[in-house]
Amino acid sequence: MTLDESRRLASLADYGVLGTAPEDTFDQLTALGSAFLKLPMCAVNLIGADEQWTKSAHGLEPGSTPRHFSFCTHTIQGTEPLIVPDAAQDGRFRTNPFVTGAAHVRFYAGVPLIDGEGQRLGAFCVLGDEPRHDFGAAEIDLLKRLGAIVTDRLEARRSSINLATADGFAGATALALVLANADGRIRLWNAAAERMFGHPAERMIGEPLTTIMPERFRAAHVNGLARVVAGGASTLSGKSVEVTGLRADGSEFPIELSVSVWQGPAGVEIGANLQDITERRAQAAALQHMALHDALTGLPNRHGFEDRLREQFDAGGAVSLIVLDLDELKVINDTLGHATGDLLLQMVAVRLLSIVPADGALARISGDSFGILLPGDDLIRVSDVARRLLSATRDAFAVGERNLNVPFSIGVAVAPLHGAEPAQLLFRADLALLAAKKAGGRTFRVFDAGMEEQVAARRAFNDELLQAQARGEWELAYQPQVRLSDGRLIGAEALLRWRHPRRGLLAPGAFLPALEKHLLAYDVGCWVLDEACRQLVAWRARGLELERISVNLFAAQIEAGTLGEVVAATLERHALQPRDLELEITETIVLRHDDEALEPLRRLHESGVSIAFDDFGTGYASLSTLKRFPLSRLKIDRSFVSDIEREPHSVAIVSGVASIGRALDLCVIAEGIETEQQAAMVEKLGCTEGQGYLFGKPLDPATFEQLSFERDARSVGLLLAATG
């Protein structure tokens, strides 16, 4: 509808309201509008020819402002509410002095005040100093209703009719509305308040507000009301707070309360809207419980556990901390499935609960770890509890049709002896746990200072590994691999060495365990692959024929997910074929990664790259692994070869592995061969290839090349002598 400005101004003048003083009848509505819509500012603005006149303002100064600065002049351009979620982002208002100046208006919502003839006199609006994007349909509907009441009151002012419309609104709204006078006596109690508290209006009119308050809060209310009546500021006015209400049946319940205080004809008046938030509180409590508890076991989680530990420290009391870890949970998850692992964790929780003393607290603090808090720092007591926990977990857990024997390790730390703050105590309990694991598991350790010194030493060593990478201190040694039938050199295994600037050339045992857990593992593994392939090409260029080069993989190379691309790029860079390369993996790598992670190895095997299973026979899942994983070669661990001449069990194991290899069309190579007798026995038992000191120790590239040529010369001489 087009705005006829001359008719609009004529209608506005007919109301005789421009330039008049504030009136309670409008001030009550702006106070209620601010409270109901939870915004700090509310106003009734009338739009003249050149100015905006604020008839009533809550949170704002009344008076006039130039029309071209007015938000409401935009509102009266239409008949629907105008909502401005963020004035600073709105091209119409971003430079407005009410936005950029001290008022700092960011949110605006207004409805036009339209009289019976359709003329838009001004607007009823609420404003905020922060953006608001949640002003939805319910709020807009309430804004419209309040605007309609303002219009009615303008009409009433003009024609001296009563204010029944406001009473109708109070009765119809779903909000519980309560108005009280300076004595704290209730003079308005709407239907929603009746439903919420269970008191009918006829009983509550004239009753004190303290009727709906629990006894313990009444004195504070009386004192606060007296302060407001005396001219002091209300601490609740303009805010939403959560308080406790009292129903007619004596039950208590949580309420969200918004209060407005204004000066009425008879003095101070107080208006409040109330909302029952029982359901919201229940939802919040449920979320809080979820945030602090483990969904699988129902025990407190790490957050809940740390909160309780922090409370112990804040109270200044001594506390004992036990950290218990399932050492093989990942293996169980990977081999038997996560459902089995979850059932096991639930059964472990139940068994631990039966052991933890009544004054202790049990929590699941990580995927495979539990924490226990005990009051006091009695090392004798906490050690006894740790022993009983270990004893209880030695018995198998019946999970479905399986009996699982799971090793546990325990670390213990007590405060204040071992830690002055929660994080330090947790860290030191973890160090004790690590020491228990290093001792072989199924035991417990109490923290001592030496453990922290070891950690510091490990950190220093890790820094040295970084320096080794930066300085290029890695080297490769190569150990010959031979065909047992004629002693012919067929391959070499590349073995990593570290040329340490102070300690000299280090064998893998001195640094490999730390490197495998270091972030450098991936980069070093890629360097080993590239350098071994480069060396193979160099040897072949000088006439040394090797069928393959073998490279050990780090777990990090599997986990990166790029192994296929890296191997293909390396082979292409050195002009090698897939059959020229063999990748060695351990059972640990296979067991700790799912089929998806190992898929690149399958694709490499299909392309022609050999895959060797290193140290075969030393792990309990080797046979099941053979069924699901593509292999080219089995490497029998040296522990079965070293005593093969005197230990029947080793003979049986080597024979069995060789038989499995033949049945699966896999080559079998024996490691650790040191004597001619061992070589003869493993060949007789079915091994086709060998590796060990008998054929050569790990050698630098030049020495390997020299000895390989000498070996070939001797082999040719022996062959000529045998056939001559």
SULWOVEN-V520902 format. One record per residue. N is the residue number from 1. PSI is psi as a letter, one per 20 degrees, with the letter a starting at -180 (none if undefined). D_CENTER is the distance of its C-alpha to the mean C-alpha in Angstrom with 1 decimal. Layout:
N/PSI/D_CENTER + N/PSI/D_CENTER
This chain:
1/p/54.6 + 2/p/56.2 + 3/o/56.5 + 4/n/60.2 + 5/h/59.9 + 6/g/63.4 + 7/h/63.3 + 8/g/59.9 + 9/h/61.3 + 10/g/64.4 + 11/g/62.5 + 12/g/60.4 + 13/h/63.6 + 14/h/65.0 + 15/i/62.3 + 16/k/63.6 + 17/h/60.2 + 18/p/59.5 + 19/j/60.0 + 20/r/60.2 + 21/r/58.5 + 22/q/55.3 + 23/q/55.9 + 24/h/54.2 + 25/h/54.0 + 26/h/51.7 + 27/h/49.9 + 28/g/48.8 + 29/g/47.2 + 30/h/45.3 + 31/g/44.0 + 32/g/43.0 + 33/g/41.5 + 34/g/39.3 + 35/g/38.3 + 36/g/37.7 + 37/j/35.8 + 38/l/33.8 + 39/q/34.9 + 40/i/36.8 + 41/p/39.8 + 42/q/42.2 + 43/q/45.7 + 44/o/48.7 + 45/p/50.0 + 46/p/53.3 + 47/o/54.0 + 48/a/57.5 + 49/g/59.1 + 50/i/57.7 + 51/r/55.5 + 52/p/52.8 + 53/p/54.0 + 54/o/51.4 + 55/h/53.1 + 56/q/50.3 + 57/p/47.2 + 58/o/44.4 + 59/j/42.4 + 60/r/44.7 + 61/p/48.3 + 62/r/50.9 + 63/a/53.5 + 64/q/53.9 + 65/q/52.1 + 66/p/53.2 + 67/h/52.5 + 68/i/51.0 + 69/i/48.0 + 70/p/47.4 + 71/h/44.4 + 72/h/46.6 + 73/h/49.2 + 74/h/46.7 + 75/g/46.0 + 76/j/49.8 + 77/i/50.0 + 78/a/48.7 + 79/i/48.7 + 80/r/45.0 + 81/q/42.3 + 82/p/41.0 + 83/p/37.2 + 84/n/35.9 + 85/h/32.1 + 86/o/32.1 + 87/h/35.6 + 88/i/34.5 + 89/j/33.4 + 90/p/36.5 + 91/h/39.5 + 92/h/42.0 + 93/i/40.7 + 94/h/38.6 + 95/j/41.7 + 96/p/43.1 + 97/h/43.9 + 98/h/42.3 + 99/g/39.0 + 100/i/39.6 + 101/b/41.5 + 102/h/41.0 + 103/h/40.4 + 104/l/37.2 + 105/p/37.2 + 106/h/34.1 + 107/q/34.3 + 108/p/37.5 + 109/p/38.5 + 110/q/42.2 + 111/q/44.7 + 112/q/48.4 + 113/o/51.1 + 114/p/53.5 + 115/a/57.0 + 116/h/59.1 + 117/j/60.7 + 118/j/57.3 + 119/p/57.4 + 120/o/54.2 + 121/h/55.0 + 122/b/51.7 + 123/q/48.1 + 124/p/46.1 + 125/q/42.8 + 126/q/39.6 + 127/q/37.8 + 128/q/34.7 + 129/j/33.7 + 130/q/30.2 + 131/q/29.3 + 132/p/28.7 + 133/j/27.6 + 134/k/27.6 + 135/n/31.3 + 136/a/31.9 + 137/h/34.9 + 138/g/35.3 + 139/h/35.5 + 140/g/37.9 + 141/g/40.0 + 142/g/40.2 + 143/g/41.1 + 144/g/43.9 + 145/g/45.3 + 146/h/45.5 + 147/h/47.1 + 148/h/49.6 + 149/g/50.4 + 150/g/51.0 + 151/g/53.3 + 152/h/55.1 + 153/h/55.6 + 154/g/57.0 + 155/g/59.4 + 156/h/60.2 + 157/h/60.9 + 158/h/63.3 + 159/j/65.0 + 160/l/64.4 + 161/r/62.7 + 162/r/60.6 + 163/k/56.8 + 164/h/56.3 + 165/g/53.5 + 166/h/51.1 + 167/h/51.9 + 168/h/51.2 + 169/g/47.8 + 170/h/46.9 + 171/h/48.1 + 172/h/46.4 + 173/q/42.9 + 174/i/40.1 + 175/q/39.1 + 176/o/40.7 + 177/p/43.0 + 178/p/44.9 + 179/q/47.4 + 180/q/49.2 + 181/a/52.0 + 182/h/52.5 + 183/i/53.4 + 184/j/50.1 + 185/p/52.0 + 186/p/50.5 + 187/i/52.4 + 188/p/50.1 + 189/o/48.1 + 190/r/47.0 + 191/h/46.5 + 192/h/42.7 + 193/h/43.2 + 194/g/45.6 + 195/h/43.0 + 196/g/40.2 + 197/i/42.3 + 198/j/45.1 + 199/p/47.9 + 200/q/50.4 + 201/h/51.4 + 202/h/55.0 + 203/h/53.9 + 204/h/51.3 + 205/p/53.4 + 206/i/54.8 + 207/q/52.5 + 208/q/50.4 + 209/h/46.7 + 210/i/46.2 + 211/h/47.0 + 212/j/43.4 + 213/p/41.8 + 214/q/41.3 + 215/g/43.9 + 216/i/41.6 + 217/i/40.8 + 218/g/44.3 + 219/g/45.7 + 220/h/42.9 + 221/g/43.6 + 222/g/47.4 + 223/g/47.0 + 224/g/44.7 + 225/g/47.1 + 226/h/50.0 + 227/g/48.4 + 228/g/47.8 + 229/h/51.4 + 230/j/52.7 + 231/j/51.1 + 232/r/47.8 + 233/q/44.5 + 234/p/42.3 + 235/i/38.9 + 236/i/37.5 + 237/p/39.3 + 238/j/37.2 + 239/q/33.9 + 240/p/31.9 + 241/q/31.3 + 242/p/30.5 + 243/r/33.4 + 244/p/34.8 + 245/r/37.7 + 246/o/40.5 + 247/r/41.9 + 248/h/45.5 + 249/j/44.8 + 250/i/43.4 + 251/q/39.7 + 252/q/37.1 + 253/q/34.3 + 254/q/31.8 + 255/q/33.0 + 256/p/31.8 + 257/p/34.9 + 258/p/36.1 + 259/q/39.4 + 260/q/42.1 + 261/p/45.2 + 262/r/48.3 + 263/o/52.0 + 264/a/54.1 + 265/h/57.8 + 266/j/58.0 + 267/b/55.5 + 268/p/51.7 + 269/q/50.0 + 270/p/46.4 + 271/q/44.4 + 272/q/41.2 + 273/q/39.0 + 274/q/36.9 + 275/p/34.2 + 276/o/33.2 + 277/k/29.5 + 278/g/29.5 + 279/g/27.4 + 280/g/24.9 + 281/g/24.6 + 282/g/24.2 + 283/g/21.4 + 284/h/19.7 + 285/h/20.4 + 286/g/18.9 + 287/h/15.6 + 288/g/15.8 + 289/g/16.6 + 290/h/13.7 + 291/h/11.3 + 292/j/13.2 + 293/q/14.3 + 294/p/13.6 + 295/h/14.7 + 296/g/16.6 + 297/i/18.7 + 298/i/18.7 + 299/r/18.3 + 300/q/16.4 + 301/a/12.9 + 302/h/12.0 + 303/g/11.6 + 304/h/14.9 + 305/g/16.4 + 306/h/15.9 + 307/g/17.3 + 308/h/20.3 + 309/g/20.8 + 310/h/20.8 + 311/h/23.4 + 312/g/25.5 + 313/g/25.7 + 314/h/26.4 + 315/i/29.2 + 316/j/30.6 + 317/q/31.0 + 318/q/30.8 + 319/q/28.1 + 320/p/27.6 + 321/p/24.4 + 322/p/24.2 + 323/p/21.5 + 324/p/22.3 + 325/p/21.0 + 326/o/22.0 + 327/h/23.3 + 328/k/23.7 + 329/g/20.9 + 330/h/19.8 + 331/g/23.5 + 332/g/23.9 + 333/g/21.1 + 334/h/22.6 + 335/h/26.2 + 336/i/26.2 + 337/q/23.2 + 338/h/19.9 + 339/g/21.9 + 340/g/24.0 + 341/h/21.2 + 342/g/19.7 + 343/g/23.3 + 344/g/23.7 + 345/h/20.7 + 346/g/22.1 + 347/h/25.5 + 348/g/24.4 + 349/g/22.9 + 350/g/26.3 + 351/h/28.3 + 352/h/26.5 + 353/h/26.9 + 354/i/30.6 + 355/h/30.8 + 356/p/28.8 + 357/q/31.4 + 358/h/31.6 + 359/j/30.6 + 360/r/27.5 + 361/p/23.9 + 362/q/21.8 + 363/q/18.1 + 364/o/15.8 + 365/i/13.6 + 366/a/12.1 + 367/g/13.1 + 368/k/16.7 + 369/q/17.1 + 370/q/18.6 + 371/q/19.5 + 372/p/22.8 + 373/p/24.1 + 374/p/27.9 + 375/q/30.0 + 376/r/32.3 + 377/k/32.5 + 378/o/35.1 + 379/h/34.6 + 380/g/37.1 + 381/g/35.4 + 382/h/31.9 + 383/h/33.4 + 384/g/35.2 + 385/g/32.1 + 386/g/30.4 + 387/g/33.6 + 388/h/33.6 + 389/g/30.0 + 390/g/31.0 + 391/g/34.2 + 392/h/32.5 + 393/i/30.1 + 394/h/32.9 + 395/q/34.2 + 396/q/32.9 + 397/p/30.4 + 398/o/32.1 + 399/o/29.4 + 400/c/31.4 + 401/j/34.4 + 402/q/32.9 + 403/o/33.3 + 404/p/30.5 + 405/o/31.2 + 406/p/27.9 + 407/p/28.2 + 408/q/26.3 + 409/q/26.0 + 410/p/25.8 + 411/q/25.3 + 412/p/26.8 + 413/q/26.8 + 414/q/28.5 + 415/q/28.6 + 416/i/30.4 + 417/g/32.0 + 418/i/28.9 + 419/p/26.7 + 420/i/27.2 + 421/q/23.6 + 422/g/20.6 + 423/h/18.6 + 424/g/21.9 + 425/g/22.7 + 426/g/19.5 + 427/g/20.0 + 428/h/23.6 + 429/h/23.0 + 430/h/20.8 + 431/g/23.8 + 432/h/26.1 + 433/g/24.1 + 434/h/24.3 + 435/h/28.0 + 436/g/28.4 + 437/g/26.9 + 438/h/29.3 + 439/j/32.1 + 440/i/31.6 + 441/a/29.3 + 442/k/30.7 + 443/r/31.3 + 444/q/29.9 + 445/q/30.2 + 446/p/30.4 + 447/p/29.1 + 448/r/31.8 + 449/h/32.1 + 450/h/33.0 + 451/g/29.5 + 452/h/28.1 + 453/h/31.1 + 454/h/30.1 + 455/g/26.6 + 456/h/28.3 + 457/h/30.7 + 458/h/28.0 + 459/g/26.4 + 460/h/29.9 + 461/h/30.5 + 462/h/27.3 + 463/h/28.7 + 464/h/32.0 + 465/g/30.4 + 466/g/29.2 + 467/h/32.8 + 468/g/34.2 + 469/g/32.4 + 470/h/33.5 + 471/i/37.1 + 472/l/37.5 + 473/j/38.3 + 474/q/37.4 + 475/r/40.3 + 476/p/41.0 + 477/q/43.5 + 478/p/44.9 + 479/p/46.2 + 480/q/48.8 + 481/p/48.4 + 482/q/51.8 + 483/p/53.4 + 484/h/55.1 + 485/h/58.1 + 486/j/59.5 + 487/j/57.3 + 488/p/56.4 + 489/p/53.5 + 490/i/51.0 + 491/a/47.7 + 492/q/45.7 + 493/p/42.3 + 494/p/40.6 + 495/p/39.3 + 496/p/37.3 + 497/q/38.9 + 498/o/38.1 + 499/n/41.0 + 500/p/39.9 + 501/h/41.9 + 502/h/42.9 + 503/i/42.6 + 504/b/44.1 + 505/o/43.0 + 506/p/40.2 + 507/r/39.8 + 508/h/36.3 + 509/h/36.2 + 510/i/36.0 + 511/i/32.9 + 512/g/31.4 + 513/h/29.0 + 514/h/27.4 + 515/h/27.5 + 516/h/25.9 + 517/i/22.7 + 518/q/23.0 + 519/i/21.6 + 520/i/25.3 + 521/g/25.8 + 522/g/25.4 + 523/g/27.8 + 524/g/30.3 + 525/g/30.3 + 526/h/31.2 + 527/g/33.9 + 528/g/35.3 + 529/g/35.6 + 530/g/37.2 + 531/h/39.6 + 532/g/40.7 + 533/h/41.6 + 534/g/43.4 + 535/h/45.4 + 536/g/46.4 + 537/g/47.8 + 538/g/49.7 + 539/g/51.2 + 540/h/52.3 + 541/h/53.9 + 542/j/56.0 + 543/j/57.1 + 544/o/54.8 + 545/o/53.9 + 546/p/50.6 + 547/h/49.2 + 548/r/45.6 + 549/p/43.2 + 550/p/40.4 + 551/p/37.0 + 552/p/34.2 + 553/q/30.7 + 554/q/27.6 + 555/h/24.5 + 556/h/22.7 + 557/h/25.3 + 558/g/24.3 + 559/h/20.6 + 560/h/21.2 + 561/j/22.7 + 562/j/25.7 + 563/g/28.2 + 564/g/30.7 + 565/g/31.0 + 566/g/31.3 + 567/g/34.0 + 568/g/35.9 + 569/h/35.9 + 570/g/37.1 + 571/g/39.9 + 572/h/41.0 + 573/h/41.1 + 574/j/43.4 + 575/l/45.4 + 576/q/44.5 + 577/q/44.4 + 578/h/41.6 + 579/i/44.1 + 580/i/44.4 + 581/p/40.9 + 582/p/39.5 + 583/p/35.8 + 584/p/35.3 + 585/q/32.3 + 586/r/31.7 + 587/h/30.9 + 588/g/27.7 + 589/g/26.5 + 590/g/27.5 + 591/h/26.1 + 592/j/22.6 + 593/q/22.1 + 594/r/22.5 + 595/h/25.4 + 596/g/23.6 + 597/h/22.7 + 598/i/26.4 + 599/h/27.9 + 600/h/28.9 + 601/h/31.1 + 602/g/32.8 + 603/h/33.7 + 604/g/35.0 + 605/g/37.1 + 606/h/38.5 + 607/i/39.5 + 608/i/41.5 + 609/p/39.3 + 610/q/39.9 + 611/o/37.1 + 612/p/38.0 + 613/o/36.5 + 614/q/36.8 + 615/k/37.7 + 616/q/38.4 + 617/i/39.2 + 618/i/37.1 + 619/q/34.2 + 620/i/34.3 + 621/j/32.9 + 622/g/35.1 + 623/g/37.4 + 624/h/34.7 + 625/h/33.2 + 626/h/36.6 + 627/h/36.6 + 628/j/33.4 + 629/p/33.5 + 630/p/36.2 + 631/q/38.0 + 632/h/41.1 + 633/q/41.9 + 634/p/41.3 + 635/o/41.6 + 636/p/43.0 + 637/q/41.6 + 638/h/44.1 + 639/h/43.9 + 640/i/46.0 + 641/h/48.5 + 642/h/49.3 + 643/k/51.2 + 644/h/52.3 + 645/i/55.9 + 646/i/55.8 + 647/o/52.9 + 648/h/53.5 + 649/h/49.9 + 650/h/48.9 + 651/g/51.7 + 652/g/50.5 + 653/g/46.9 + 654/g/48.1 + 655/g/50.5 + 656/g/47.9 + 657/g/45.3 + 658/h/48.2 + 659/g/49.2 + 660/g/45.7 + 661/g/45.7 + 662/g/49.0 + 663/h/48.0 + 664/j/44.9 + 665/l/46.9 + 666/q/44.9 + 667/q/46.4 + 668/p/46.1 + 669/p/46.2 + 670/p/46.8 + 671/q/45.3 + 672/k/46.9 + 673/p/50.5 + 674/i/52.8 + 675/q/56.2 + 676/h/58.5 + 677/g/58.7 + 678/g/54.9 + 679/g/55.1 + 680/g/57.9 + 681/g/56.2 + 682/h/52.9 + 683/g/54.9 + 684/h/57.1 + 685/i/54.1 + 686/i/52.8 + 687/p/50.7 + 688/i/51.7 + 689/q/50.1 + 690/q/49.6 + 691/p/47.9 + 692/r/48.7 + 693/h/50.9 + 694/h/54.0 + 695/i/53.3 + 696/p/51.7 + 697/r/49.1 + 698/p/46.2 + 699/q/48.2 + 700/q/47.7 + 701/g/48.5 + 702/g/52.1 + 703/g/53.1 + 704/g/51.5 + 705/g/53.5 + 706/g/56.7 + 707/h/56.6 + 708/g/55.6 + 709/h/58.8 + 710/g/60.8 + 711/g/59.4 + 712/h/60.3 + 713/g/63.8 + 714/h/64.3 + 715/g/63.1 + 716/g/65.6 + 717/g/68.4 + 718/h/67.7 + 719/g/67.7 + 720/h/71.0 + 721/h/72.5 + 722/h/71.5 + 723/i/73.1 + 724/none/75.9
